[in-house]
Amino acid sequence: MSKTIRRFAYLRIGKYLEPHLDKFSDLGLALRKAGLDVSLRTYLSLTIFSTILAGLLGFLIPLILTFLILGHFMWLLAIILSPLCALITFGAFLIYPNSKAGARKRKIETALPSTASYMAAMTSAGVPPDRVIMSLANEEIDEEIREEAKNIARDLEMLGYDILKALKEAAKRAPSAKYSAFLEGIIATIVSGGDLKDYMSTEAKSLMRLKEQETREFISQLGVVAELFLTGAVVAPLFFVVMLSVMSAVGGGGGESSAVGLYAIVYGLIPLIMVAIVIITESMTPLE
């Protein structure tokens, strides 16, 4: 939304939310993990403002349209649509941070093996951890990884954090537990005086092996999906089509109902199965 709407919601609604912000700590953490550049008070203000606006629009628009088109008001439609629009809007605002955090998690975990390899190469060359982070913020490894590195670099340069505190803060707001564990491992290695080069190299190899294992598991799961596709989208519809065709030819009076069944299979069942297969495959496909 525009800055004007944010400011209006923040000033008009935010002041009433200030005493209750501690009750929404989980939402605040989700906002940080999602990488959304907005405070909890501002986001909650926008949520309530948008919910009220959606409820009003859901009430007024049906009345205006029905008055112009039908010549009379449809109060029942407006009364039903208003809370429905408000509820959907409120739910969407609450779900969005976690959804975006989940998308960032997938991208970060996909890029983590190559990131660890890059950092291992930098530390092997004797580059200190803070300079590794600075360099990572300017590399084209992955957009989300680069944003994480930029946030750490911001904490180092603008907030005056040392590398340990900056990494701790990054681990807290990380949307991925795997990435958070990687950062905490760096912290533990620095604090204990361990060899950061060895840690980076070991983690890079471990993450590469894990990625290979996940790829093998994906191929195995893809075989199961292929069998489901063959059974659900090819064999079963073909069986029902043949069965209905035979029943229509033999039964005599059931021709109309058989035709309806054939239409339902061809234009309903098969497309739904195809869409379900595509969604399942898309959800389990690892990012490149």
C-alpha positions in Angstrom: 0.0 0.0 0.0 1.0 3.6 -0.4 2.9 5.5 2.3 -0.1 7.8 2.7 -2.4 4.9 3.6 0.3 3.4 5.9 0.7 6.7 7.7 -3.1 7.2 8.1 -3.6 3.7 9.5 -0.5 4.1 11.7 -1.7 7.4 13.2 -5.4 6.7 13.5 -5.4 3.0 14.6 -1.8 2.3 15.8 -2.2 4.3 19.0 -4.9 2.0 20.2 -2.8 -1.1 19.4 0.4 -0.1 21.2 -0.6 -1.6 24.6 -1.5 -4.9 23.0 1.5 -5.5 20.7 3.1 -8.0 23.0 0.1 -10.3 22.3 1.2 -10.5 18.6 4.9 -11.4 19.1 4.5 -14.4 16.8 3.3 -12.2 14.0 6.2 -9.8 14.6 8.6 -12.7 14.3 6.9 -13.8 11.1 7.3 -10.3 9.7 11.0 -10.4 10.4 11.4 -13.8 8.9 9.4 -12.7 5.8 11.8 -9.8 5.3 9.0 -7.3 5.3 10.2 -3.8 5.9 7.3 -2.8 8.2 6.9 -2.6 12.0 4.4 -4.8 13.9 2.3 -1.7 14.8 2.2 -0.5 11.2 1.2 -4.0 9.9 -1.5 -4.5 12.4 -2.8 -1.0 11.7 -2.9 -1.8 8.0 -4.6 -5.1 8.8 -7.5 -3.5 10.7 -7.8 -0.6 8.3 -8.0 -3.0 5.3 -10.5 -5.2 7.1 -12.8 -2.4 7.9 -12.5 -1.0 4.3 -13.2 -4.5 2.8 -16.3 -4.9 5.0 -17.6 -1.5 4.0 -17.0 -2.2 0.3 -18.5 -5.6 0.6 -21.7 -4.0 2.0 -21.9 -1.0 -0.4 -20.9 -2.4 -3.7 -23.7 -5.1 -3.9 -26.3 -2.4 -2.9 -25.1 0.0 -5.6 -24.9 -2.6 -8.3 -28.2 -4.3 -7.5 -29.9 -0.9 -7.3 -28.5 0.1 -10.7 -29.1 -3.2 -12.4 -32.2 -4.6 -10.7 -33.8 -1.5 -9.5 -34.0 -2.5 -5.8 -31.7 -3.2 -2.9 -30.5 -6.7 -2.0 -29.9 -6.3 1.7 -29.3 -10.0 2.3 -26.5 -10.2 -0.2 -24.8 -7.1 1.3 -25.2 -8.4 4.9 -23.6 -11.7 4.0 -20.9 -10.3 1.7 -19.7 -7.6 4.1 -18.4 -9.8 7.0 -17.2 -12.4 4.4 -15.0 -9.8 2.7 -13.7 -8.5 6.1 -12.9 -12.1 7.3 -11.1 -13.0 4.1 -9.1 -9.8 4.2 -8.1 -10.2 7.9 -7.1 -13.8 7.3 -5.1 -12.9 4.2 -3.1 -10.3 6.2 -2.4 -12.8 9.0 -1.4 -15.6 6.6 0.8 -13.5 4.2 3.9 -13.1 6.4 4.1 -16.9 7.1 3.5 -17.6 3.5 6.3 -15.2 2.3 8.6 -16.6 5.0 8.0 -20.1 3.7 8.9 -19.0 0.2 12.1 -17.3 1.5 13.0 -20.5 3.4 12.8 -22.6 0.3 15.0 -20.2 -1.7 17.6 -19.8 1.1 17.9 -23.5 1.7 18.3 -24.1 -2.1 21.1 -21.6 -2.3 22.7 -22.5 1.0 25.1 -25.2 -0.4 26.6 -22.9 -3.0 26.7 -20.1 -0.4 28.6 -22.2 2.1 31.1 -23.2 -0.7 31.6 -19.6 -1.6 32.2 -18.7 2.1 34.5 -21.7 2.5 36.6 -20.5 -0.4 36.8 -16.9 1.0 37.8 -18.1 4.5 40.4 -20.4 3.0 42.0 -17.3 1.4 42.3 -15.7 4.9 39.3 -13.3 4.5 37.8 -12.4 8.0 34.1 -13.2 8.6 32.9 -9.6 8.4 34.5 -9.1 5.0 33.1 -12.4 3.8 29.6 -11.1 4.6 30.3 -7.8 2.9 31.4 -9.6 -0.2 28.4 -11.9 -0.1 26.1 -8.9 0.0 27.4 -7.9 -3.5 27.4 -11.4 -5.1 24.8 -12.7 -7.4 24.5 -16.1 -5.6 20.8 -15.7 -4.6 18.5 -12.8 -4.1 17.4 -13.9 -0.6 20.9 -14.8 0.5 22.1 -11.5 -0.7 19.3 -9.7 1.3 20.3 -11.6 4.4 23.9 -10.6 3.9 22.9 -7.0 3.3 21.0 -7.0 6.6 24.0 -8.3 8.5 26.2 -5.8 6.8 23.7 -3.0 7.8 23.9 -4.2 11.4 27.7 -4.1 11.3 28.1 -0.7 9.6 25.1 1.3 10.7 24.2 -0.2 14.1 27.7 -0.8 15.2 27.3 -4.5 16.0 30.2 -6.8 16.2 30.2 -9.8 13.9 29.0 -12.1 16.7 26.0 -10.0 17.6 25.1 -9.4 13.9 25.2 -13.1 13.2 23.0 -13.8 16.3 20.4 -11.3 15.2 20.5 -12.8 11.7 20.0 -16.3 13.1 17.0 -15.1 15.1 15.2 -13.6 12.1 16.2 -16.4 9.6 13.2 -18.1 8.0 15.1 -21.3 7.7 16.2 -23.5 10.6 18.9 -24.9 8.5 20.3 -21.5 7.6 20.0 -20.4 11.3 21.9 -23.5 12.4 24.6 -22.6 9.9 25.0 -19.1 11.3 25.0 -20.4 14.9 27.8 -22.8 13.9 29.8 -19.9 12.6 29.2 -18.1 15.9 30.2 -21.2 18.0 33.4 -21.7 15.9 34.5 -18.0 16.4 33.7 -18.0 20.1 35.5 -21.3 20.7 38.5 -20.2 18.7 38.0 -23.1 16.2 39.2 -23.2 12.6 36.5 -21.3 10.6 38.0 -22.6 7.4 37.5 -26.2 8.4 34.0 -25.5 9.6 33.0 -23.9 6.4 34.5 -26.7 4.3 32.8 -29.4 6.4 29.4 -27.6 6.2 29.7 -27.0 2.5 30.3 -30.7 1.9 27.6 -31.7 4.3 25.0 -29.4 2.6 26.0 -30.7 -0.9 25.5 -34.3 0.3 22.1 -33.3 1.8 21.1 -31.6 -1.5 22.0 -34.8 -3.4 20.0 -36.9 -1.0 17.0 -34.6 -1.4 17.3 -34.7 -5.2 17.3 -38.5 -5.1 14.2 -38.5 -2.8 12.5 -36.1 -5.2 13.2 -38.4 -8.1 11.7 -41.3 -6.1 8.7 -39.3 -5.2 8.3 -38.3 -8.8 8.0 -41.9 -9.7 5.1 -42.3 -7.3 3.4 -39.2 -8.8 3.9 -40.7 -12.3 2.1 -43.9 -11.2 -0.7 -41.8 -9.7 -1.0 -39.9 -12.9 -1.1 -43.1 -15.0 -3.7 -44.6 -12.7 -5.9 -41.6 -12.0 -5.7 -39.6 -15.3 -5.4 -42.4 -17.8 -6.5 -45.9 -16.7 -9.4 -45.0 -14.4 -11.1 -42.5 -16.8 -10.6 -44.9 -19.7 -12.2 -47.7 -17.7 -15.2 -45.6 -16.8 -15.6 -44.3 -20.4 -15.6 -47.8 -21.8 -18.0 -49.0 -19.0 -20.4 -46.2 -19.6 -20.3 -46.6 -23.3 -21.1 -50.3 -23.0 -23.9 -49.6 -20.5 -25.3 -47.0 -22.9 -25.2 -49.5 -25.9 -26.8 -52.4 -23.9 -29.1 -50.6 -21.5 -31.2 -48.8 -24.0 -32.9 -46.3 -21.7 -29.8 -45.1 -19.9 -28.3 -43.3 -22.9 -28.9 -39.8 -21.5 -27.5 -40.5 -18.1 -24.4 -42.3 -19.6 -23.8 -39.2 -21.8 -23.9 -37.0 -18.7 -21.5 -39.3 -17.0 -19.1 -39.2 -20.0 -19.2 -35.4 -20.0 -18.5 -35.3 -16.3 -15.5 -37.6 -16.7 -14.1 -35.8 -19.8 -14.8 -32.2 -18.7 -14.7 -32.6 -15.0 -12.8 -35.5 -13.5 -9.9 -35.6 -15.9 -9.1 -31.8 -15.7 -9.4 -31.9 -11.9 -7.0 -34.8 -11.7 -4.5 -33.1 -14.0 -4.7 -29.9 -12.0 -4.1 -31.9 -8.8 -1.1 -33.7 -10.3 0.4 -30.3 -11.4 -0.1 -28.8 -8.0 1.5 -31.8 -6.2 4.4 -31.9 -8.6 5.0 -28.1 -8.3 4.9 -28.2 -4.5 7.5 -31.0 -4.3 9.8 -29.7 -7.0 13.0 -28.3 -5.5 14.0 -24.8 -6.7 17.0 -24.6 -9.0 
